[in-house]
Amino acid sequence: MNLQHIIDTIRGQPVIAIGVVAAVLAILCVALAAWVERLKDRLHVAQAAAEDAAKAAALAAPGGIDPDVVVQLLRTGERPTLDAVYTTMQQRAGEGGQRPR
């Protein structure tokens, strides 16, 4: 069985060649979908760990930083810098009718 024999078979039976290509692509699609699901699970675990770390850091930080504000900033994709945290805390306090100390 040489390369010329394989080429002749593909030319003579194009439906079989297309079927083989379709089967290989289907297997790749299933494998990639399973891989994506595993990565999503790992992402959720990492996100929960990041939120726990942010809460712990906010509780340990001076100035009474609200850990929920830090988590809110993380969930919206903003960087939880001190300026962003204090601005968000002031906005929350303004909405609630209170001023932060």
Buried (B, 14 or more C-beta within 10 A) or exposed (E): EEEEEEEEEEEEEEEEBEEEEEEEEEEEEEEEEEEEEEEEEEEEEEEEEEBEEBBEEBEEEEEEBBBBBBBBBBEEEEEBEEEBBBEBBEEBBEEEEEEEE
